[in-house]
Amino acid sequence: MATSKLTLSADKDTIQLAKTIASEDNISVSRLFKTLINEVAKKRKKQSPVLEKYKDVEMPEWIKNLTGVAKDEPGMNYKDMKYEYLKEKYGL
């Protein structure tokens, strides 16, 4: 990934603190900034409460069997898809 320069403004104490932290971790201030921004972004990602609640629940077999029943084809609405499915299923 290509990098670009960014100019930031901060007071002297903050700049010194950033340099100290980066030095202690043997990384550049740029790398420290990148890491910080990525960590903030991860925390802000909102996970659906429903998905979070059921993330470890095993999907029942009958739901797995439904996978692939409806084929999402461009230009087809629900009624067309239903018609095609029933036509194929009953050999019409």
C-alpha positions, 0 to 999 in steps of 0.5 A: 500500500502506498503511503502519503505524508500527513502533517499533524499539529500537537503541543510539544508535550504530546509530540514528546510523548508520542516519540517516547512511546514509539521509541519504547516500542521500537517503532516510528511515530508514523507506525504508532499513529497508524496502529492507534487509528486502526485500533480506534476503528476496530472499536468503533465497528458496530456489531449487530447485537443480534449477531453478537448474541448468536455468533457461537450458535450452531446453525440447524441442519434444516437451515443449512439445507435451504442454502442455494434454494433461491438463486439470486439472478440479476433482473429477476424479482421474487415472484420470478424466482419463486416461479422458476424454483417451482417450475424446476421442482415440479417439472413444469 
